[in-house]
Amino acid sequence: MKTFNLLPLVAAGVLGVALVAPSHAVILLACVVALLAAVAASVHHAEVIAHKVGEPYGTLVLALAVTVIEAALVLSIMLSGGAKGATVPRDTIYSAVMIICNGVVGVCILLGGLRHREQTFRIEGAGSGLAALVALSTLVLVTPSLTTSAPGAAYTPAQLVFVGLSSLSLWAVFVFIQTVRHRDYFLPAVASADESVHASPPSTGAAWASLGLLVVALVAVVGLAKVLSPVLERAVARWELPPTVVGILVAMIVLLPETWAAIRAARANRLQTSMNLAIGSALASIGLTIPVVVAAAVVFNLPLELGLEPKDMALLALTFVVSAITLGSGRTNLMQGAVHLVIFAAFLFLTLVP
């Protein structure tokens, strides 16, 4: 327990050294180790909070914290990148949706199926979240390429404001449904294999301490990802890979805490918690990031290109069709996980070989 309390502070210290010291192999190696430590600590403290406040508040805290920091990172790149930052929000959101809906969901279902054969979850909650995710993804990532008021795959300022308000509104309604009106739709069944559910809940002081350490750990994760991104960029340039590969790698690093937490829940036969994390994170990535990005683009007159290429639209549509089938019965097996992972592999491969 004390180790997990120290890890966020150690990771933050390594981040501070990396920001002021010149790039060196030893410092970069320390950043990688600190990053993994911060991910482990963030998952631990999120689980402490979840055990104190109950579901689905615990998963909401982790998804919300990661998304707020991710939105701040995207905004900083937009403000400093000029024209080069016009596609950063699009690439980040698209990568997050594909990673979560195919990579995270696929791994959770596959590992859960291998260990427990068949798992269940509430389709009422998952279906509501998926419907909102499909609507927002279409408005944000597909429609800009089809409108005619602005050139290219972009929106006019008025259209941007409409999409920003729609994204925030749908996310807020989903959170209200998840936490107030229909909270039972998102509550996992108690799994006998999960020993944590039988432990005494932490004290209020311990929960607040975990919340603070969770924020520190997540800031360290995003900051260390930012420090390591130039190394990734040089590697991508050396291997002559598409520039979007950097965005995918950074998104994977940022989503590590949620991915790890979702996998642990699936292995403990709590697939409902995994689904809450996955769908909630994907929705928050759009519902919170887009309003911030839109506000910055309108106020500071920044270029913003949100529309996807036809290839990416097809993969996004395939993802949602398969997700609707997967979530339609409320029961999963390893075959469904394998299908999602094949789509995720296609997303990665076609990024490298467009």
HELIX and SHEET records of a PDB file:
HELIX    1   1 LYS A    2  VAL A   20  1                                  19    
HELIX    2   2 ALA A   25  VAL A   53  1                                  29    
HELIX    3   3 TYR A   57  GLY A   81  1                                  25    
HELIX    4   4 GLY A   82  GLY A   85  5                                   4    
HELIX    5   5 VAL A   88  MET A   98  1                                  11    
HELIX    6   6 ILE A   99  VAL A  104  3                                   6    
HELIX    7   7 VAL A  105  HIS A  116  1                                  12    
HELIX    8   8 ILE A  123  SER A  137  1                                  15    
HELIX    9   9 THR A  138  VAL A  142  3                                   5    
HELIX   10  10 THR A  143  SER A  145  5                                   3    
HELIX   11  11 PRO A  157  PHE A  176  1                                  20    
HELIX   12  12 ILE A  177  ARG A  181  3                                   5    
HELIX   13  13 ARG A  183  PHE A  186  5                                   4    
HELIX   14  14 GLU A  195  HIS A  198  5                                   4    
HELIX   15  15 THR A  204  ARG A  238  1                                  35    
HELIX   16  16 THR A  244  VAL A  254  1                                  11    
HELIX   17  17 LEU A  256  ARG A  267  1                                  12    
HELIX   18  18 LEU A  271  GLY A  287  1                                  17    
HELIX   19  19 THR A  289  PHE A  300  1                                  12    
HELIX   20  20 PRO A  310  LEU A  327  1                                  18    
HELIX   21  21 LEU A  334  LEU A  352  1                                  19    
SHEET    1   A 2 GLN A 119  THR A 120  0                                        
SHEET    2   A 2 ARG A 331  THR A 332 -1                                        
END                                                                             
